[in-house]
Amino acid sequence: EPEYTFKHALTHEVAYGGMLQERRRALHARIIEAIEMRYPDRLAAQVNGLAGHAMRGEVWEKALHYSRLVGAKDSDRRAYREAVTAYEQALEALRHLPESPDTRPLAVELRRLLANVLTNRGQYQRSITLLGEAEALARQLDDRAPMARVLGTMSWARRDMGDLDGARAAASQALDIATVLNDPFAQAVASYRLGQAFTAIGDFGRAAELFRGNVETLASGAPDPARLATWISSRAWLARVLAALGEFDEGRRHGEEAVRL
């Protein structure tokens, strides 16, 4: 069949703009199917294009799926501006799907992930607003684990914006929930955030206690990336607070181990 190439972006825009919306949606949906069939083992390299076509084609389930993958990839490589766009697209796609037991936790987690990225970009107020929405949605779920994650992220955002009382309160709530759930990793994440809050207010002794607990707790268990990252970060922060306490030898040991890990 004939193939057509646009040599100028304006030509492409005019041709695209002259198509009926329904025709556009159908073509974008077909392009998604073609890419998925042609690159079944290499879809990770195609997620940006797939997310774009899914959004334009209004294939909302796939738009949600691929936009989340793009957001995670961009966040991992610290491309925070692009990650914000991707997670916003994922939330937009989610709004077009019927509410169900599967979509409710996603509504919480996507807001938390977007708030994470916004906090990294220094957009604290918008991050806090999203986390407030996520907290309200999490309270409606019969699962307290999402609430602990939201509160942990809330503690980080509030600490960065200077609300140290709010940061400590949020992290304490997260730790209480994780303890009730008997989830060691969730407890470690909450302890890490609480330790950061105590460091910010100058209570280095309490912070050291929390970070030491994390170093011991996370020494065992499967070394998955999230667990390892929390372990390394806990050692690094422990080195920092031990230095503030004048315990330089122990602090140096933990710092060097963090670098090695």
DOROTI-894915 format. One record per residue (C-alpha): residue in one letter; x, y, z. Coordinates in steps of 0.02 Angstrom, whole numbers, padded with zeros to 5 digits, always signed. Last residue first. Layout:
<sites>
AXYZ ...
</sites>
This chain:
<sites>
L+01293-00016+02457 R+01473+00041+02469 V+01423+00224+02492 A+01300+00176+02630 E+01434+00069+02711 E+01553+00218+02710 G+01421+00327+02792 H+01380+00197+02923 R+01562+00176+02971 R+01590+00364+02970 G+01446+00391+03091 E+01513+00259+03209 D+01683+00344+03212 F+01611+00521+03219 E+01496+00509+03369 G+01496+00699+03394 L+01306+00709+03407 A+01295+00808+03244 A+01408+00677+03163 L+01290+00543+03227 V+01147+00638+03145 R+01231+00636+02973 A+01293+00457+02981 L+01116+00402+03028 W+01050+00499+02878 A+01166+00402+02762 R+01126+00236+02846 S+00939+00268+02830 S+00961+00317+02647 I+01052+00155+02609 W+00920+00048+02695 T+00778+00145+02614 A+00856+00120+02442 L+00885-00065+02476 R+00703-00093+02525 A+00640-00002+02370 P+00761-00094+02255 D+00722-00271+02320 P+00852-00348+02437 A+00737-00486+02507 G+00741-00488+02696 S+00870-00452+02829 A+00976-00297+02855 L+00818-00191+02840 T+00773-00207+03024 E+00948-00169+03090 V+00978-00014+02983 N+00799+00041+03013 G+00818+00032+03202 R+00978+00134+03190 F+00883+00266+03090 L+00748+00279+03224 E+00871+00290+03370 A+00978+00415+03276 A+00826+00528+03251 R+00783+00521+03436 G+00960+00572+03481 F+00969+00703+03344 D+00820+00804+03407 G+00869+00958+03306 I+00698+01001+03236 A+00748+00946+03060 T+00830+00787+03126 F+00667+00741+03214 A+00574+00761+03048 Q+00703+00657+02955 G+00687+00519+03086 L+00499+00523+03065 R+00519+00499+02877 Y+00638+00353+02903 S+00527+00278+03037 A+00380+00284+02915 V+00483+00195+02781 A+00544+00066+02907 Q+00369+00034+02975 A+00306+00008+02796 F+00448-00117+02774 P+00409-00209+02935 D+00220-00223+02902 N+00135-00274+03065 L-00024-00183+03007 V-00039-00104+03179 T+00144-00051+03168 A+00118+00021+02993 I-00031+00123+03055 D+00066+00193+03204 L+00216+00232+03093 A+00108+00328+02969 Q+00027+00425+03111 S+00199+00471+03179 A+00256+00523+03004 A+00106+00640+02985 A+00130+00717+03158 R+00317+00745+03133 A+00292+00830+02965 G+00151+00938+03031 D+00259+00997+03175 L+00403+01030+03054 D+00303+01136+02932 G+00458+01204+02843 M+00409+01169+02661 D+00528+01022+02652 R+00462+00949+02814 R+00282+00965+02753 A+00322+00875+02590 W+00415+00733+02678 S+00279+00709+02809 M+00144+00705+02675 T+00242+00569+02584 G+00239+00464+02741 L+00055+00505+02768 V+00013+00444+02593 R+00109+00282+02617 A+00025+00247+02784 M-00147+00283+02710 P-00113+00162+02567 A-00080+00024+02696 R-00241+00058+02791 D-00353-00049+02682 D-00543-00046+02688 L-00539+00107+02578 Q-00638+00265+02617 R-00497+00335+02723 A-00383+00319+02572 L-00492+00438+02472 A-00477+00575+02604 E-00289+00545+02618 A-00268+00554+02429 E-00362+00719+02421 G-00252+00789+02560 L-00100+00721+02469 L-00152+00814+02313 T-00170+00978+02409 I-00002+00951+02496 S+00084+00924+02329 R+00003+01080+02258 Q+00071+01178+02404 Y+00243+01101+02395 Q+00290+01135+02215 G+00476+01117+02253 R+00510+01006+02102 N+00547+00854+02211 T+00385+00891+02303 L+00294+00892+02137 V+00365+00721+02095 N+00308+00645+02259 A+00138+00731+02244 L+00115+00646+02075 L+00155+00478+02155 R+00034+00511+02299 R-00105+00565+02181 L-00076+00410+02076 E-00080+00300+02231 V-00247+00363+02296 A-00340+00355+02131 L-00260+00186+02100 P-00331+00121+02264 R-00506+00172+02202 T-00484+00100+02026 D-00483-00085+02071 P-00631-00082+02192 S-00728+00009+02054 E-00762+00184+01988 P-00799+00185+01803 L-00654+00244+01694 H-00645+00420+01621 R-00571+00493+01780 L-00431+00364+01772 A-00375+00432+01603 E-00357+00606+01678 L-00261+00535+01825 A-00142+00444+01707 Q-00120+00603+01604 E-00074+00699+01762 Y+00049+00560+01803 A+00132+00578+01633 T+00139+00768+01638 V+00216+00768+01812 A+00343+00637+01757 E+00396+00748+01611 R+00434+00891+01730 Y+00519+00771+01852 A+00647+00697+01733 R+00739+00623+01882 R+00781+00461+01789 D+00670+00360+01907 S+00531+00491+01895 D+00533+00481+01705 K+00518+00291+01709 A+00381+00293+01841 G+00282+00426+01748 V+00301+00334+01582 L+00238+00173+01662 R+00090+00263+01739 S+00050+00341+01569 Y+00055+00168+01490 H-00074+00091+01607 L-00192+00240+01619 A-00191+00268+01431 K-00217+00082+01407 E-00374+00087+01514 W-00429+00251+01434 V-00421+00211+01250 E-00465+00391+01213 G-00371+00382+01049 R-00274+00539+01091 M-00234+00473+01265 A-00193+00299+01201 H-00084+00369+01062 G+00017+00471+01185 A+00036+00329+01309 L+00091+00210+01171 G+00219+00334+01107 N+00295+00356+01279 V+00284+00170+01318 Q+00381+00111+01164 A+00547+00061+01243 A+00458-00037+01378 L+00356-00122+01242 R+00507-00221+01184 D+00450-00403+01196 P+00281-00377+01111 Y+00356-00256+00983 R+00255-00282+00823 M+00090-00334+00900 E+00091-00200+01035 I+00144-00069+00907 A+00004-00119+00788 E-00129-00122+00924 I-00078+00052+00983 I-00081+00116+00803 R-00256+00046+00781 A-00317+00144+00934 H-00237+00302+00866 L-00323+00273+00699 A-00494+00249+00778 R-00477+00405+00886 R-00428+00509+00735 R-00575+00445+00633 E-00694+00489+00774 Q-00621+00663+00784 L-00647+00693+00598 M-00488+00724+00502 G-00440+00896+00437 G-00337+00936+00590 Y-00222+00788+00555 A-00190+00846+00377 V-00161+01025+00434 E-00048+00970+00577 H+00056+00857+00464 T+00079+00995+00337 L+00129+01111+00479 A+00258+00985+00542 H+00347+00981+00374 K+00412+00833+00275 F+00257+00728+00306 T+00282+00551+00242 Y+00151+00447+00154 E+00152+00261+00117 P+00058+00180-00026 E+00000+00000+00000 
</sites>
